[in-house]
Amino acid sequence: MLYVNKGKTSLVVKLKKIVIKGLRGIRNDLALALDQKALLLYGDNGAGKSSITDAFEWFYSDKIGHLSSEEISPSKRGVEALKNIFLGAGEKGYIKIEFNDANLNSEKSIFQRKDNLQTESSNTSPSFQKYLADSQDENLIFRYRDLATFVTASKKEKLEELSKIIGFSDVTNTRALLKSAVNDLKKELKLINFDDRINMQQAHLIEQFGRNITSDVQFLQTIIELIAPLGLDVKLQSIDQLNALLEKIKKPDDTANIEAQTFYTGLLDFMSSLPATLGEITREYSAYRDKVLKLVADIEKLSKIILENLLAEGLKVLQSNAIEGEYCPLCLLAKNKKQLEAEIESRLAELNQYKSEKIAITRAKESLDKIVTETRRDIDAQLAKKYLKAEENKALRDKLENLRWGLDQYLVEIKKEISAGLLLKPTDALSVDLAEIEFVSAACKTHLQAIKSSRKDDLKFAVHSKIVLGRTAFSEIKKLKIEKEIIERQKTSLEIAYSEFVKKQKQGIETFLLHFSNEINNLYQFMNPGEEVEDIKLVSLEKDDELTGITIQYKFFKKDTSPPHRFLSESHLNCLGLAFFLTSMKAFNHTNGFVIIDDVISSFDTNHRMRFAHLLIEQFADYQFILLTHEKQWFDMASSIVKQKGWNVGQIKWSDEKGTYADEAPEDQKERIERKLRDADVSGLGNDIRKYLEHLLKEIAFNLKVAVEFRFNDANEDRMSYELLTRLKGRLNKQVNCKLKDSPVIDRLLGSMFIVNKDSHDSDFSPTVGDHRAFWEDVQALEMLTYCETCEKCIAEQYFDDVNKNIRCGCGRLSYPWRH
């Protein structure tokens, strides 16, 4: 099975072995030999199954979600509850995983150092770090508590969860960015207030020329008519010739008056547009303050945002390579930098849910800062003009400086750090006094009237003044119209882009939801055949052209219904939750081919339990499941089903002495037996060989369908070697020309059983190491006859050759004549 990951094709990652020690309830080494096979693992409640899942979650995400509450874990990662309480001060707790790709093999450990819990990983290679990063977005663990989470979540929560899984949040962010750009341009059009400013300049034209002017030709014709009484010999063909005309008209003492007239007119225009701008500043500040107060009131959200800021800055420092050496620059303890970066990135991803609120506040802040700063800059531009520096205009200068000071108070509030908990002043405490604007406007009008009155009988000055002021107004109108057209063109282009993006986004999400829904419906129907719950669909919801949520619809007795928990039982809701998880796993797990499913079967009623086992082996045969359960009856039934599909089956137990432990794997037993034989150590050797033989015989009996007397529950697992050997011999005696039947190994084992039974029964007989070695050689001989070293499979009736009437191993290297 292959996956394509960022342009690289690799083998899907599967597990060969997991070893856990000193984590949660697991005190001593707990080894799970998987060899890339699925595993069905039974354990009573409290035996420590969830300790395996917790250790696994910590290995991949550096946290344990259900232990992350502040009451349990101040760090909000759950690691404080991870280390087994019986570990010595100098001992490490660890999880060691061997993969089908040896380059990924790693041990992650936790230990106490100077009253602090420390963690480290044995694999710090770039390829392993990349593997961990690629695994972050995959569904690797499914617990009982997760079953109905998605199904019963709110519409908005469903959208957020699905967006997180499929990476749809990136698309949503792009859409939000486009919409924000459109809104910014709309706001700019409103803020600049082009129409009012154009109308103001048109009013100046009417005041000077008695008419509105809309073209260069009309403007020139008006000027020609205006200068006609002066009897000037001038041919005016373009606006560029106006300067030469004005020089002919102007008198030496006109310059100061005309400049003053232009200044006061411009200042009056600025004052006329300022109230609208200040009103917008007030509205934006009020909205910004409301967002800040809402956030500050939620202490947990505020702390999350503060932490996000800290982690983001820390990540920048690490990535800048300003810190040399392998240590954490904050706590100064030894730490692999690459691992530390990966851990910080993981924690930042956790805090991403608070990012939208932070972004909304940041955008509001930036927008407010922009309008205040630009308005203040416009006031500075007025104050820089020479006429305001004159002593006679000191009152005007003071009023403008007061207005600037009022804007500065907004900037003080804007610069306050939210994380510092500083409260923003109420809006009415920052309102700029409009009386200052009225004073300046009235003063400008007074000055203009005074200039006009002083030269009321001077025709040339009147004409000159009208041309200068009219040209200024006409030029301003042309400039404003061009600016307005540019912004409106940009807005129109972005609106078209946004509309098309929304259309494509909607098509994309609908196509995805359709495919996703079909998968969920098929899995649900597999587990619930013939029931009146059909056509399950994920349906997107929109409001005001915005994607606001996702709901689940289905036909209940042929009638469209929503949401699921309106009519469905808990067991049916759990089936739906499982279908969603498996569909998500199938769609988005491209790196890993394994999944842990922790004790979900207890939430299913009897009708669905066996369907669940069949679902996994029939629909997901390529996946390596680690299926944990405390349901003994279901485990007994499911074991026979999954064994035929090559699954491993095991049990874990718990004791005061050992904590959580697993029945020892045959591979480990074999290694210990051979070590004792080499060392001539007979202590417990017979018992070890007996247990290994019992495991071997159970596998042979299962694969050859050896008939044994029915027994209930655990009694079936406690069968002795002698019984299994005699039943196997009886099965073989029915075969003709079968090398297995003709082999003397079974009779030798039957005749020598007293050697290995010595350790389990009171006896005066003391077998030597030679006796044990001879018996062990017979056990190995039986194993060689029935187990293939090439395919590592036992001869089995499932591999029966109908043509040649042979029973075989998986690859056919071992083959014997056989009849059913």
PyMOL commands that set and color helices and strands:
alter all, ss='L'
color gray80, all
select helices_A, chain A and resi 49-61+65-67+79-81+102-104+126-135+144-146+149-152+155-166+168-192+194-209+216-230+239-249+254-297+299-319+337-383+386-389+391-414+418-420+427-429+434-454+459-527+564-566+570-588+601-603+606-619+632-643+666-679+685-703+713-716+721-732+739-742+745-757+769-786
alter helices_A, ss='H'
color red, helices_A
select strands_A, chain A and resi 2-5+8-11+15-21+30-33+39-42+93-99+106-113+116-121+141-143+533-543+546-556+559-561+594-598+624-629+648-655+659-662+796-801+806-808+815-817
alter strands_A, ss='S'
color yellow, strands_A
deselect
rebuild
show_as cartoon
